Each structure stands twice: as structure tokens, then as C-alpha cells.
Amino acid sequence: MIHLFLLGEISILWGALELDCMQVTCH
């Protein structure tokens, strides 16, 4: 259960990072 929660947190964090990257157009 904790593992799944951690995975979700990481995916959300990664999504936010990707969004930030797109806004700054660093891809």
C-alpha cells in the first residue's frame, strides 16, 4: 500500500516537473 502511494507521489512530482520544463521550453 505504501509502495503504491509513493509511486503516485513520484509520478505527480514528475508530471509537475515536466509541466515546468514545457513552460520554459527546455526539451
N, C-alpha and C positions, 0 to 999 in steps of 0.2 A: 504493500500500500504506500509506504513512504517512498519507495523507489519510483512509483508512478508519479507521485506528487512532485518529486524532484525533477523528473523528466519534463513534466508540464512547465515547471518554473523555468527550466533551461530553455525550452522551446519558445516560451513567451519572451524571455530576455533576448534570445537570438533574433526573434521577429522584430523587436524594438530596435535592435542594433541595425538590422537590415534596412528598416524604415529610415533610420537616421542616415545611413550610408546613401540611400537613394536620394534623400533630400539634398545632401551635399554632392550628389553625383560622383561617387568615388568608385565606380565599377567599370 
